[in-house]
């Protein structure tokens, strides 16, 4: 309650970082409601006008943090968020639903070129949901999905999807990609004219696929 009261009355603060505080759903909703009522406070995630990179890696973020960030990006509450070119959310152990919500908010961001989601808990279904949410984004050149427990089947699903994203850079090092998955990847590469860099070191590619 003291924090909520502070947010509602502060007249000079423009950026406040409340991430990594483990707010529950009702508290998060109340904080967001109070932010709307206070037009001076443009960010609850530490973002500032004109910022081009945002590093939230290894912050033990929760779904509430992602909701606050997604709300700001989607509503345009942060003056200059259209200039965000790189966002790093790696190594937070975030669940698929939270990351999908964020990606849906980022879809119309025409400046975004790099999104790092490695080291979370996407799994195959989550990775596909993220790719689907970002399908309309044409500026993304690098998407990090490593260390999300995709495995061979997961990567085959990602690269075999009809609406597979086509960034310029893929880092798939040490993802346990098998020869079977590598064949699917080869087909993906053949239909990806914008791809400029691909790393598949330390995988299980042998035989025909190699």
C-alpha positions in Angstrom: 0.0 0.0 0.0 2.7 2.6 0.8 4.3 2.0 -2.7 0.9 2.4 -4.4 0.3 5.6 -2.5 3.7 6.9 -3.6 3.1 6.1 -7.2 -0.2 7.9 -7.1 1.2 11.2 -5.7 4.7 11.5 -7.1 4.9 14.4 -9.6 8.6 14.4 -10.6 9.5 10.8 -11.1 9.4 9.7 -14.7 11.0 6.2 -14.5 10.8 3.6 -11.7 12.2 0.1 -11.8 9.9 -2.3 -9.9 11.0 -5.5 -11.6 12.1 -8.6 -9.6 9.7 -7.9 -6.7 7.5 -10.9 -7.0 4.2 -9.0 -7.1 1.1 -11.1 -7.3 -1.6 -10.5 -10.0 -3.8 -8.1 -8.1 -0.9 -6.0 -6.9 0.5 -5.8 -10.5 -2.9 -4.7 -11.8 -3.2 -2.0 -9.2 0.2 -0.7 -9.9 -0.5 -0.5 -13.6 -3.8 1.3 -12.9 -2.1 3.9 -10.8 0.6 4.4 -13.5 -2.2 5.2 -16.0 -3.5 7.8 -13.5 0.0 9.4 -13.2 1.0 10.5 -16.7 4.4 11.7 -15.4 5.5 8.2 -14.6 6.2 6.7 -18.0 8.0 3.4 -17.0 7.8 0.9 -14.2 10.6 -1.2 -15.6 13.4 1.4 -15.6 13.1 2.4 -19.3 13.8 6.0 -20.3 12.8 8.0 -23.4 15.0 7.2 -26.5 16.5 4.0 -25.0 17.7 1.6 -27.7 18.8 -1.4 -25.6 17.2 -3.1 -22.5 19.0 -5.8 -20.6 16.8 -7.8 -18.2 19.0 -10.9 -18.2 19.5 -12.9 -15.0 17.1 -10.8 -13.0 14.8 -13.6 -11.7 11.9 -11.9 -13.5 8.4 -13.1 -12.8 5.3 -13.0 -15.0 4.3 -9.8 -13.2 7.5 -8.1 -14.5 6.8 -9.2 -18.1 3.2 -8.0 -17.8 4.4 -4.5 -16.8 7.0 -4.4 -19.6 4.5 -5.7 -22.2 1.9 -3.2 -21.1 4.4 -0.3 -21.6 5.6 -1.5 -25.0 2.1 -2.2 -26.3 0.5 1.0 -25.1 3.4 3.2 -26.1 3.5 4.5 -22.5 7.3 4.9 -22.7 8.2 7.8 -24.9 10.7 6.4 -27.4 10.0 2.6 -27.1 9.8 2.5 -30.8 13.6 3.0 -30.7 14.2 -0.2 -28.7 16.5 -2.3 -31.0 17.6 -4.9 -28.5 15.9 -6.6 -25.6 17.6 -9.3 -23.5 15.4 -11.5 -21.2 17.8 -14.5 -21.1 18.3 -16.7 -18.0 15.1 -15.8 -16.2 13.3 -19.2 -16.3 10.2 -17.5 -17.7 7.2 -19.6 -18.7 5.7 -19.6 -22.3 2.6 -17.6 -21.5 4.6 -14.6 -20.2 7.0 -14.6 -23.1 4.2 -14.9 -25.6 2.5 -11.9 -24.1 5.7 -9.9 -24.4 6.3 -11.0 -28.0 2.7 -10.0 -29.0 3.5 -6.5 -27.6 6.7 -6.4 -29.6 5.3 -7.5 -32.9 4.6 -4.0 -34.2 8.0 -2.6 -33.0 9.6 -1.7 -36.3 12.9 -0.9 -34.7 13.5 -4.2 -32.9 16.4 -6.2 -34.4 17.5 -8.4 -31.5 15.5 -10.4 -29.0 17.3 -12.8 -26.6 15.1 -15.4 -24.9 17.6 -18.1 -24.2 17.7 -19.8 -20.8 13.9 -19.7 -20.1 11.2 -22.5 -20.0 9.7 -22.2 -23.5 9.7 -25.9 -24.6 8.5 -26.7 -28.1 5.0 -25.3 -27.8 6.2 -22.1 -26.2 8.8 -21.6 -28.9 6.2 -22.0 -31.6 3.9 -19.6 -29.8 6.7 -17.0 -29.7 7.4 -17.4 -33.4 3.8 -17.1 -34.2 3.5 -13.9 -32.1 6.5 -12.4 -33.9 5.4 -13.5 -37.4 4.4 -10.0 -38.4 7.6 -8.4 -37.3 9.9 -7.7 -40.3 12.7 -5.9 -38.5 13.9 -8.8 -36.2 17.4 -10.0 -37.4 18.4 -12.1 -34.3 16.3 -14.3 -32.1 17.9 -16.3 -29.2 16.0 -19.4 -28.3 18.9 -21.6 -26.9 18.6 -23.4 -23.6 14.8 -23.7 -23.7 14.7 -27.5 -23.8 13.7 -27.7 -27.4 15.8 -30.7 -28.5 15.6 -32.3 -31.9 11.8 -32.4 -32.1 11.5 -28.8 -30.9 13.9 -27.4 -33.4 12.4 -29.4 -36.2 9.0 -27.9 -35.3 10.5 -24.3 -35.3 12.3 -24.6 -38.6 9.6 -26.7 -40.3 6.8 -24.3 -39.5 5.2 -22.7 -42.6 5.5 -19.3 -40.9 9.0 -19.8 -39.5 10.8 -16.6 -38.6 13.7 -15.6 -40.8 16.2 -13.5 -38.9 19.6 -13.0 -40.3 21.4 -14.7 -37.3 20.8 -18.1 -35.6 23.0 -19.4 -32.9 22.1 -23.1 -32.3 25.4 -24.2 -30.7 25.1 -27.1 -28.3 21.4 -27.7 -28.8 21.6 -31.4 -29.4 20.4 -31.1 -32.9 20.4 -34.5 -34.7 21.0 -35.3 -38.3 17.2 -35.6 -38.8 16.7 -32.1 -37.4 19.7 -30.8 -39.5 17.9 -31.9 -42.7 14.9 -29.8 -41.7 17.3 -27.0 -40.9 18.9 -27.3 -44.4 15.4 -26.9 -46.0 14.8 -23.9 -43.9 18.2 -22.3 -44.9 17.3 -22.9 -48.6 14.2 -20.8 -48.3 15.8 -18.1 -46.1 17.5 -15.6 -48.4 18.2 -13.1 -45.5 20.1 -15.6 -43.3 23.8 -14.5 -43.0 25.1 -16.3 -40.0 24.3 -19.8 -38.6 26.2 -21.7 -35.9 25.5 -25.4 -35.3 28.8 -26.2 -33.5 28.7 -28.9 -30.8 25.6 -30.8 -32.0 24.9 -34.3 -33.1 25.0 -33.8 -36.8 26.5 -36.8 -38.6 26.3 -38.7 -41.9 24.1 -37.4 -44.7 23.0 -34.2 -42.9 26.6 -33.2 -42.3 
